[in-house]
Structures are given as structure tokens and as C-alpha cells.
């Protein structure tokens, strides 16, 4: 017959199960009370000694976890993790994790404890996204396991085994930076009396982004010294000095002389630069 060891009300109980067992001590926690005022209990597990059962109960009360987590789906774990995580991180990181989660739809309704390495790898293999996004997906998976394992929602962390390195040199969203062939550039040169052609050639030979070009001020254009200071860019590495090609110097001089304000190109006149000439 099992022997129950008394503890303070609401703190659970430790029961020694009769018979010869390797782990005879069962720790029980109180989840609440029924309509008759009787405690609703759930087992934390069986332990070799009474002291280990006491420690398990103490750990649970210090950091309660969902002991019914065997039924928790991937989406359940994500919702619990995100409710705890998102208030503590930046909005940009929240958006990145939300985007990564959307790539995991294959896992949404799977019980978290039943998810294996093949399931995780399938998500990565079929994501069809660039390497930085895959890194965020793997980071999300890793953090979900960090949340789930100590809460007994699963027994093992498989996220470290997910292989994203094979996609390191693949980027389905990579833009073709060789947008113009040599023949096309020559055709553009025949149109160099138009400002559209001028700006296209200025961008091609300088390698500047359109946004960098539009943010250029005349004080940043050192035409006599044949270079430009890019002081506003998408990345820190974009802050740089850009040489002016001899082939395009006349175009830079044209816009510099024409500009009626501090910018090299009037913003209201720059819209045409988004229209690529048909060649």
C-alpha cells in the first residue's frame, strides 16, 4: 500500500509506492481544486529517493512548467515562448522571428515531443529562402527547445543537428548584379543625351545604390578630385569613397550645374530613375 508523506496544503505530496521498485517515490503537484474542494493532482514522476522527490517538487514550485505538455503542439510551444520572449526584444527581432515561424507551418500541429530531426530538416530544406533567413529559422527552433526541454514538453533538443550550411552559398532571392551586358551598356551610351541614360550610366559605373545616389549632396561630390563621399547608406560598409569614372564625368558635371538646391539631383525630378530604359 502506498504511503503518502504529508506536506503543506497546495505544495504537493510525495508518495512511496509499495513493492520493490528502483524509483519508489512519486512526486505529485496540486493543479487546483474541484467543485467539492478536493485537490486535483498530477504526477511529476518517480524518483529513487525521498530527497530527490523533494527537490523535484521544489524545482517545480520555483519554476512551474506545464506537466501536461505531452499534448503541446509546435504552435502551442511557440505561443508560450513568444509571450515570454517578445516583450523583452526589439520589434525588428520580433518581426524576424515571426517570419521564421511562418516558414515552419509543416510543424504547427505536430506534438512537440514527437518532432524529430527529419521534421526540422524538412522545414529548412523546403523553406526556399536565403541563408540569413535559414539562420533565423534555426535560431527560433533552438530557442523553442531551450524553452521546452526544462518544462518537460520534450525530452531532447534536435535543433543543433539541423544542417543549414549546405545552403550557405545559395540565395534564391539574390539579385542579379550583372544586370546590364556590355552590348546593353553600349546601347545606353547612344542615348546619353537623355538624363535617364545619364543616370543609368552613372549608377552602373559607380556601383551605387539608387538610394545612395538620391541622398547625395553637392558638398559630397568632389568633381575636381574625381570622387564622391557616400555618407548615407543601407549598411555601415556602404559608407565609402566612390571614384568617378572618366566616361561619366560629364554627366556628374551636368547634374551638379543644374541642381538648384543642396542635393545633386532634385528629388521631384529623380522619379524617372526608377524607370529602366528599354534596350
Rosetta blueprint (number, residue, H / E / L):
1 X L
2 X L
3 X E
4 X E
5 X E
6 X L
7 X L
8 X L
9 X L
10 X L
11 X L
12 X L
13 X E
14 X E
15 X E
16 X E
17 X L
18 X L
19 X L
20 X L
21 X L
22 X L
23 X L
24 X L
25 X E
26 X E
27 X E
28 X E
29 X E
30 X E
31 X E
32 X E
33 X E
34 X L
35 X L
36 X L
37 X L
38 X L
39 X E
40 X E
41 X E
42 X E
43 X E
44 X E
45 X E
46 X E
47 X E
48 X L
49 X L
50 X H
51 X H
52 X H
53 X H
54 X H
55 X H
56 X H
57 X H
58 X H
59 X H
60 X H
61 X H
62 X H
63 X L
64 X L
65 X L
66 X L
67 X L
68 X L
69 X H
70 X H
71 X H
72 X L
73 X E
74 X H
75 X H
76 X H
77 X H
78 X H
79 X H
80 X H
81 X H
82 X H
83 X H
84 X H
85 X H
86 X H
87 X H
88 X H
89 X L
90 X L
91 X H
92 X H
93 X H
94 X H
95 X H
96 X H
97 X H
98 X H
99 X H
100 X H
101 X H
102 X H
103 X L
104 X L
105 X H
106 X H
107 X H
108 X L
109 X L
110 X L
111 X E
112 X H
113 X H
114 X H
115 X L
116 X L
117 X H
118 X H
119 X H
120 X H
121 X H
122 X H
123 X H
124 X H
125 X H
126 X L
127 X L
128 X L
129 X L
130 X L
131 X H
132 X H
133 X H
134 X H
135 X H
136 X H
137 X H
138 X H
139 X H
140 X H
141 X H
142 X H
143 X H
144 X H
145 X H
146 X H
147 X H
148 X H
149 X H
150 X L
151 X L
152 X L
153 X L
154 X L
155 X L
156 X L
157 X L
158 X L
159 X H
160 X H
161 X H
162 X L
163 X L
164 X L
165 X H
166 X H
167 X H
168 X L
169 X L
170 X L
171 X L
172 X L
173 X L
174 X L
175 X L
176 X L
177 X L
178 X L
179 X L
180 X L
181 X L
182 X H
183 X H
184 X H
185 X H
186 X H
187 X H
188 X H
189 X H
190 X L
191 X L
192 X L
193 X L
194 X L
195 X H
196 X H
197 X H
198 X H
199 X H
200 X H
201 X H
202 X H
203 X H
204 X H
205 X H
206 X H
207 X L
208 X L
209 X L
210 X H
211 X H
212 X H
213 X H
214 X H
215 X L
216 X L
217 X E
218 X H
219 X H
220 X H
221 X E
222 X E
223 X L
224 X L
225 X L
226 X L
227 X E
228 X E
229 X E
230 X E
231 X L
232 X L
233 X L
234 X L
235 X L
236 X H
237 X H
238 X H
239 X L
240 X E
241 X E
242 X E
243 X E
244 X L
245 X L
246 X H
247 X H
248 X H
249 X H
250 X H
251 X H
252 X H
253 X H
254 X H
255 X H
256 X H
257 X H
258 X H
259 X L
260 X L
261 X L
262 X L
263 X E
264 X L
265 X L
266 X L
267 X H
268 X H
269 X H
270 X H
271 X H
272 X H
273 X H
274 X H
275 X L
276 X L
277 X L
278 X L
279 X L
